[in-house]
């Protein structure tokens, strides 16, 4: 049985696949940084070929060592990555035929 809906890859030309490759906070002295890294691929759904790929890293300083500040830094890093991935996906040179 094959189930398809509006979000099925069969109904789209491209898939954005991402993998989180780093997610950590590091404290050195009084400074704490939240770092998130992902690897992204833009894939042609018909040929399954990778059209574009890129590694993205965001490292944001926390205001202080409190957990609330570190969580906010992770949120800011995630937002920065989202903006970078959107811009990258829109400028990817390879497009399916």
Buried (B, 14 or more C-beta within 10 A) or exposed (E): EEEEEEEEEEEEEBEBEEEEEEEEBEEEEEEBBBBBBBBBBBBBBEEEEEBBEBEBBBBBEBEEEEEEBBEBBBEBBBEBBEEBBEEBBEEBEEEEE
